[in-house]
């Protein structure tokens, strides 16, 4: 479980299953190159291409990515325990999750699910293509 805080609320996320990770990654393909540039600190000129790449995603692809991220997230409810952020049937449980909070939650889920993959990919690149 990955635990993190956004806007004063504590969230936790579990891993997506491998098949869901694959389908999310497939839909994220147009933004991977600009995202990697931002992640590796090459910010000069990469934020605009990243924004353009995100803007080029279809509504269906964007919804798929965000929905799969929210489906694995719960929010701490004080002594009452944890509540799912996305209810069965697709509705979000919490009306106070605005755009910035949504993006931060999704970023945490994506980082938790794909960090190892990208680290292995970078190591593979630097080793000249040696096997994982």
Residue, then its C-alpha position, 0 to 999 in steps of 0.5 A: x500500500x502506498x500512503x500519501x497526503x493531498x489537500x490535508x487528506x490522507x489517501x492510500x492506494x494499492x497496486x493495479x493488477x498487471x493487465x490494468x497496468x498494461x491498458x493504462x500504460x497503452x493509453x498513456x503512450x502519447x505522453x510517455x516521452x514528454x513525461x520522462x523528460x519532465x521526470x528526469x529533470x529536463x524541464x526546458x521546453x518539455x512542459x509545453x510538449x507534455x501539456x500538448x500530449x495530454x491535450x491530445x489524449x481522447x476523452x475515453x483514454x483520459x477517463x480510463x486512466x483517471x478511473x483506473x487510478x481512482x479505483x485503487x484509492x481509499x481516503x482515511x475517514x478518521x476513526x471510521x477507517x477508510x472509504x473508497x474514492x470511486x464507488x462501484x458504478x463510477x461515481x466519485x465518493x468525495x465532492x471536494x476532490x478538485x482538479x488539482x487534487x485529482x491530478x495529484x492522486x492520479x500522479x501518486x498512483x501512477x508513480x507507485x505502479x510504474x516507478x519500478x518499470x521506468x527504473x528498469x527501463x532506464x537501467x536497461x538503456x544505460x546497460x546497452x539493452x541487457x536483459x531485465 
